[in-house]
Amino acid sequence: MDSTQFFTASRLIIVAGKGGVGKTTASAALALAAARTGLSVLLVELEGKAGLARLLGAEAVGYDPVTIDAGPDVPGDIVARLITPDAALMDYLADHGLKRVGKAMVRSGVLEIVSTATPGIRDLLVLGKIRQLESEGVADLIILDAPAAGHAISFLRSPAGVAEAATSGALHTQASEALALLGDPARSRVMLVTLPEETPVNELVETAFSLEEEVGIMLG
């Protein structure tokens, strides 16, 4: 398999693994390698994580996309951004004509209550935003630096949990669309990262089985 075929097998690569094994480094390396094949790359960092953009020589990123200088001989583009549940919810409300309502919710503190009202909804808001970006084709490849292994499973299981809790309405639609994204190997795969040590490898094997059996997402 050549590099272009490798990087175009799925439009979204979710990089996951035990904390401290080099997930963020692997995410940055994948982004640079994909850009060197001429692909446009969106590199996504999550709330509570940091350092992904700095590995590529950029300042810390925020919600608005930031273009990273990958070097003069790199034909592809790398754009990085931070996605948080609250900002994703504000975007969702704005897209549905409720921008003023969203601002009022922020001022009153209701936004935080809404985004934590249902278990898994904060993770679903992030996945929903990533699904939107993937559907809009904002880049040839989206690379997501996922949470550490334990949280990664709950993060990727959140759509199924919300779909069961909310059997109709906007939440159910969001969850169903996220499930469709995760279940289609042409759209998304998980790439697991580990160290050649017993504990990280054992945890990786357990994570692999959980992701395939409980989430239904294909491994990269």
Solvent accessible surface area in square Angstrom, and as a share of the most:
residue,aa,sasa,rsa
1,M,164,0.73
2,D,92,0.48
3,S,58,0.38
4,T,63,0.37
5,Q,103,0.46
6,F,76,0.32
7,F,10,0.04
8,T,73,0.43
9,A,39,0.30
10,S,3,0.02
11,R,103,0.37
12,L,0,0.00
13,I,11,0.06
14,I,0,0.00
15,V,0,0.00
16,A,0,0.00
17,G,3,0.02
18,K,69,0.29
19,G,46,0.44
20,G,78,0.75
21,V,12,0.07
22,G,30,0.29
23,K,12,0.05
24,T,32,0.19
25,T,82,0.47
26,A,25,0.20
27,S,0,0.00
28,A,5,0.04
29,A,58,0.45
30,L,23,0.11
31,A,0,0.00
32,L,38,0.19
33,A,39,0.30
34,A,0,0.00
35,A,0,0.00
36,R,148,0.54
37,T,42,0.25
38,G,38,0.37
39,L,20,0.10
40,S,35,0.23
41,V,2,0.01
42,L,8,0.04
43,L,0,0.00
44,V,0,0.00
45,E,11,0.05
46,L,11,0.06
47,E,94,0.42
48,G,85,0.81
49,K,55,0.23
50,A,77,0.60
51,G,22,0.22
52,L,2,0.01
53,A,2,0.02
54,R,135,0.49
55,L,94,0.47
56,L,32,0.16
57,G,76,0.73
58,A,19,0.15
59,E,143,0.64
60,A,64,0.50
61,V,16,0.09
62,G,34,0.33
63,Y,49,0.19
64,D,106,0.55
65,P,77,0.49
66,V,62,0.36
67,T,100,0.58
68,I,7,0.04
69,D,126,0.65
70,A,26,0.20
71,G,28,0.27
72,P,140,0.88
73,D,132,0.68
74,V,24,0.14
75,P,95,0.60
76,G,7,0.07
77,D,84,0.44
78,I,1,0.00
79,V,40,0.23
80,A,2,0.02
81,R,20,0.07
82,L,39,0.19
83,I,0,0.00
84,T,24,0.14
85,P,9,0.06
86,D,48,0.25
87,A,25,0.19
88,A,5,0.04
89,L,15,0.08
90,M,46,0.21
91,D,39,0.20
92,Y,57,0.22
93,L,20,0.10
94,A,40,0.31
95,D,92,0.47
96,H,108,0.48
97,G,69,0.66
98,L,75,0.37
99,K,114,0.48
100,R,209,0.76
101,V,72,0.41
102,G,0,0.00
103,K,97,0.41
104,A,44,0.34
105,M,28,0.13
106,V,79,0.45
107,R,185,0.68
108,S,77,0.50
109,G,37,0.35
110,V,62,0.36
111,L,12,0.06
112,E,116,0.52
113,I,117,0.60
114,V,55,0.32
115,S,0,0.00
116,T,75,0.44
117,A,75,0.58
118,T,31,0.18
119,P,122,0.77
120,G,32,0.30
121,I,11,0.06
122,R,67,0.25
123,D,27,0.14
124,L,2,0.01
125,L,12,0.06
126,V,7,0.04
127,L,0,0.00
128,G,3,0.03
129,K,20,0.08
130,I,0,0.00
131,R,42,0.15
132,Q,46,0.20
133,L,9,0.05
134,E,8,0.04
135,S,66,0.43
136,E,107,0.48
137,G,52,0.50
138,V,73,0.42
139,A,17,0.13
140,D,70,0.36
141,L,0,0.00
142,I,2,0.01
143,I,0,0.00
144,L,0,0.00
145,D,1,0.00
146,A,0,0.00
147,P,13,0.08
148,A,44,0.34
149,A,3,0.02
150,G,55,0.53
151,H,93,0.42
152,A,0,0.00
153,I,32,0.16
154,S,56,0.36
155,F,3,0.01
156,L,1,0.00
157,R,119,0.43
158,S,7,0.05
159,P,0,0.00
160,A,35,0.28
161,G,38,0.37
162,V,0,0.00
163,A,16,0.12
164,E,137,0.61
165,A,73,0.57
166,A,20,0.16
167,T,107,0.62
168,S,85,0.55
169,G,50,0.48
170,A,57,0.44
171,L,58,0.29
172,H,59,0.26
173,T,70,0.40
174,Q,23,0.10
175,A,0,0.00
176,S,48,0.31
177,E,63,0.28
178,A,0,0.00
179,L,63,0.32
180,A,57,0.44
181,L,0,0.00
182,L,1,0.01
183,G,44,0.43
184,D,49,0.25
185,P,48,0.30
186,A,56,0.43
187,R,41,0.15
188,S,0,0.00
189,R,60,0.22
190,V,1,0.00
191,M,37,0.16
192,L,35,0.18
193,V,25,0.14
194,T,49,0.28
195,L,64,0.32
196,P,130,0.82
197,E,98,0.44
198,E,137,0.62
199,T,84,0.49
200,P,11,0.07
201,V,55,0.31
202,N,76,0.39
203,E,52,0.23
204,L,41,0.21
205,V,68,0.39
206,E,116,0.52
207,T,4,0.03
208,A,15,0.12
209,F,119,0.50
210,S,23,0.15
211,L,0,0.00
212,E,83,0.37
213,E,135,0.60
214,E,92,0.41
215,V,22,0.13
216,G,43,0.42
217,I,2,0.01
218,M,89,0.40
219,L,47,0.24
220,G,63,0.61
